[in-house]
Amino acid sequence: MSHTRSLALGSALTATLLLAGCGAEVDSDGAAKASEKVTVKRCGEPVSYKVPQRAVAYEGGSADKLFSLGLTEHVHGYVMPPANPPVSESPWASEYAKVKMLSDDLLNKEIVVEAKSDFVVAGWNSGFSDQRGITPKILDKLGIQSFMHTESCFNYPGHPQKVTPFNALYRDLERLGKIFRVEKKADEVVGKLKKRVAAVKEKAPKGDPVPVFLFDSGTDQPFTAGSQVPPNDIIKTSGGRNVFDKLDERWTQVNWEAVTKAEPEVVIIFDYGDQPAKKKIEFLKKSPHTKELPAVKKNNFFVLDYNEGISGPRNIDGLEKFGKYLRELKR
């Protein structure tokens, strides 16, 4: 699964092009400080960082965060499991082309060491993994710096942090800005993202929020989004309600009975390579558990791209698309 778990154009284009513009410049006195260390939190743990020169990014969300800050020259390469959509689809496709694809497998210690990396960006249990022997602590012992997506920190052992998904995205960009000494660029990027979010929120339909179920995968039991992942904020900001927003989890397994009881009026299909959206929709239309759901009977399906659903700047592209969908939805 591409979540790395065991179970597991308009305004948007214009804003994206602005974000992807000129490369970041080290802030005025940053050049003199580049060799010095700065303390930034990794989840809840204060860590001292020197400016990375050979960063390795795991999946699109990590790489997009670095590229959006104009940090391509500091990126050595990326690791992209096969279920991920092609990097050619990214707003930063030209930046991906300037760095190396190191692997199409899951993140592991050997890839990082062989790349002579000095910085790894990934999420807890989505990249970093005790089971696969690559954690921040293990990399610390090897003298390799690491950074975790704040969105994945709420259950990080020893140093958890709980932040709503969009705020976690902003925090990551700000923290990465500090690590790479490009704070001004980070503030600019975050400011533009916040304006786009506010615009969607302002235009959201009034009245009772539309109940929305995100279908990731699963036939015997569905895998879905809890409150700690970006789709929850995408749904909420757009004027909907994630029917599983009470689950204090990231990507999690539920049962079909709970889905039936929730009577979702919209189903978001989470789309990634090894399980095409079309197949998932066909399943929902045939399954006795779901074929009578209001959303399924009305054919109210919205396809969310993988990189719009995992933590990264493309979350806001997904938000704008879903916001438009809900505004045009006939209830």
N, C-alpha and C positions, 0 to 999 in steps of 0.2 A: 504494500500500500504506500502511496506517495506522501502520506502524512508522517511517515517513518514511525509507525506504531505497530505493535504486534498485530492488532486487529485492523491495526491500521496501515458621429464623431464630433462635431461641435465643441462645446465648452470643455468637455473632458480632454479632447485632443489638444485644444489650444493650451490648456493649463499644463498638460503633460509636456508639451513642447517647451513651455517656459521652464518647467522644472529640469528638463533635460538639456537646457542651454549650455552656456559656457561653463567650463570647468571651474571648480572652486579654487580660490586663491587663499593661501595661508594668511590668516589675519595679520595685520601690520607688523606686530613684533613676533609673530609666530615662527618665523624662520629661525630666529635666535633661540627659540624655546623648543624647537622640534626634537632636539636630542634629550631634553629634560622630560621628566615624568609628570603626569597629571593624574589626580585621583578621580575616578568615575565609578559609580556603582554598577556592578554586574548583578542583576537582580537586587537583592538587598545588601550585598557585600561590597564594601569599598575596595577598589583595586587600583594599583598604580600602573599607568600605561605610558609607554613611549610611542611616538608616532609610527604606526605600522607601515611597512614598505612592501610586504608580500602577503597581502590578505587573501584568504580563501573563504569564499561564500558558499553556503549550502542552500540550495534551492533558490527560486526566483525572488522571494521576498527579501532575503539577505542581500543578494546582489543588487536588486533594485534600490534598496536603501542607500547603498554605497554609491551607485551610479547617479542617483538623484542629487547627491551632495557633491557631484563633480569629482569623485575620488578614483576614477578609473586608473590613473597612474600608480595608485597604491594597491591595486588589485592584481594579484598574480593569476588567479583563476577561480573557477567555480566547479562545484559538484552538483550534478543534476540527474536525479533518478529518472528512469524512462517514462514513468507515468506523468511526469510534468509536461505541460504544453511546450512546443518548440520555442527556444529563445528568440527566434526570428519574429515571433508575435509580440515581443516586448516593446514598449515605447523606447527602451534603451538598447534595441537590437544592435545598433552601431557600436555601443560600448562593449557588449558581450563579444563582438567580433574582434576587439582589440586585446582580449585576454584569453587565457587557455581554458579549455574544458578539460578538467583533470580526471573526471570519472562520470559514468552514467549509472553508478551504483550508489549505495548508501554511504554516508560519511564514515570514514574510519581513520584511525591513527596513522596507519601506514601511508595513506594518501597525503596527509598533512606533513608528515616528516619528510617524505620523498620530495615534496614541493618546496622544502626549506621555508615553510610558511612561518611568519612571525605573528599571525593574527587569524583567528577563525571566528566566523559569525554563523550562528545557528540557533536553534531553539532547544529548550530542555525537553527531552523525549521526542524531539523532532530534529534529529541531527546528532546532538549529544545523547549518549546512552550508556548507562552502566553496563548493560548486557553486552554491548559491542565494544566496550573498553575505550570509549572516547568521551571523557568528561572534562569540564574546566579544571578540576583538580589534577587530573592526569596530565593535561597539557601544561599546567603550571609547573609541575615537576620537570617537564621537558624544556622549560623556558619559552613556551609558546603561549602568547597572549590569546585570550578568547573573550567573546561578548555574546550574551544571550538576549533573544527577543524578550522584552518585558512582558509581552502577552503570554509567554510560556512560564513566567516566574512564580505564579501563584502557588504552585506546589513544589518549587525547587527546594530540595532538602537543605535545611540549615539557614538559608537566606531567602525565604519567600518574599514576594511582593505582589500585591493584588491591585491591579489598575485596569480600568475599563479598556477594551481593545483599541479604540481610536486614540485615547490618551496614551496608551502604551506605544502606539506607532509614533506619536509626536515625541514621546520621551526618548525612544530609541534614536530618532534623528538628531535630537538635541545632544544626547550622550555621545553618539558617534561624531557629531560636530566638535565636541570638546576633545575627544580622543585624537582626532585628526587635525585639531586646531583650525577648524573652519566654522566657528560658531555663527558668524554672520550669515553664511550660506545656509546653515541649518535653520536659523531663525526665519530666513526668507522662504525656504521651502515649507516649513511648518505653517507659517502665516498664510500661504496660498492654499494649502490643504484645508486649513480651518475655515477659510472663506468659502471654499467649495462645499464643505460640510454644512455650514450655516445656511447657504443658499438652498440646499435640498431640504433641510429641516423647516425653513420658512415656508416652503411650497407644499409641505406634506399635507395630505388630506386630513380634514378635521373629523371629529367624531370618534367612535370606538375604533381602536387600532385593528387592522386586518390580521386575523390569526394566520401565521405562516409556519409551515413545517419545512425544514431543510432536510433533504434526503441525500445523504452521502453515499451509502452503500448498504448492503445486507439484505438477505431474503428471510431467513429465520427470525432474525432480529435486526431492526434498522439502526444504522449508525447516523448520528445527527450532531448538531451544534448546540453546546450548552451556552452559558452566559459569558464564558471567558475567551471566546474567539470572535474575530472580526464580523462574521455574518450576523451575530447578535446585534451589534451596533448598526450595521447596514439596514437591518430590518426595522429596528427601533427608530432610527433617524428618519427613515422614509415614511413613517406613519403606520408601520405594522407592529406585530407582537410575535416574537419567537415563542411558539407554544411550549418550548422547553427552556425558557429563560430563567426558570427557578432552579435549574440544575447548575450548581456551582462547579462546572467542569469545562473542559475544552471540547474536544471531539469525544463523544460518548455513546454508549449503546443504550437503547431503551427497548420497549416492547411495542408490538403493533396495537395492543389494546389501548395504550396511552395515546397513540397517534389517532386512533379512531375516536376516542373520547374527546380529544381536543378539537375535532371538526375543522381542520385548517381550510381556509378559503383560497390559499395560494400554496403551492409547493415549489420551493427552490431546489433545483437539481444541481448538485455540486459536480462540475464537469472536469474530469481529468483522464489522461490517456488510456489507462487500462480498463476503464469502465465508461464508455461513451454515454452521453446524456440520453440519446435516443433509446438505448437499451433499458435504461432505468425507467424512462417514461412508459415504455411498453410493459415492463414488469408491474408498475403501479396500476396500469389500466386493466391488468388481468388478475392481479392478486385479490382474493376474497377479502383480505384485510383492508384494502385501500380503494377498490374500484368504485365504492359508493361514497367516498369522501367528497364533500362539496367541491374542493379544488380539482379533483380528478374528473368528476362529472362535467364540470364547466371548462375543462381543459386549461386551467389556470396554472401553467408551468412557466417558471422563469429559470433560465440556465445561467448559473454563476460560474465564471471561469476560475480554475484552480488558483491562479495568482491574484485574483480579486478577492479570494476568500481566506488566504493565509496572510499573516501580518506583513504588510508592505505598502508602498505608495499607491499601488493599483487597487487597494481597498476602496479608494475614493472614486475611481472609475466605476467599480462595481456599484457603489452607493448611488452615483448619478444615474446609472442605467436602471437600477431597481426602483429608485425614486420616481423616475419617469413612468416605469411600468405600473406602479401603484396608483399614480395620479390618473392614468388612463384606464384603470381597471373598472369594469362595470360590475357593481355588486347587486 
